[in-house]
């Protein structure tokens, strides 16, 4: 049995479903000290591993391929995604058709990456 799908398979709709488990964690429950944070993250990964083992290898067929808790199916129709695609494609094409637009695009890409890396290193 195949347990994952590749990006290309997903985009071509060959992957039947995507399951996402969301667990809200209150900020006060997250430790601030690095040593405690490391242990807390390790425990979160242990919980994640147990969920995945139960998801894929449960002996109970009712619990296999399901996460605990409420399940919500989300359908994404073409009507919801097409306007965004057309607007983004139009703006990108319009920008890339002019020399000034291409320069702006490249500078935004380069400086945006550098500023993003700088921001992450400052916040860390």
Secondary structure, 3 states (H helix, E strand, C coil): CCCCCCHHHHHCCCCCCCCCCCCCCCHHHCCCCHHHHHHHHHHHHHHHHHHHHHHHHCCCCCCCCCCCCCCCCCCCCHHHHHHHHHHHHHHHHHHHCCHHHHHHHHHHHHHHHHHHHHHHHHHC
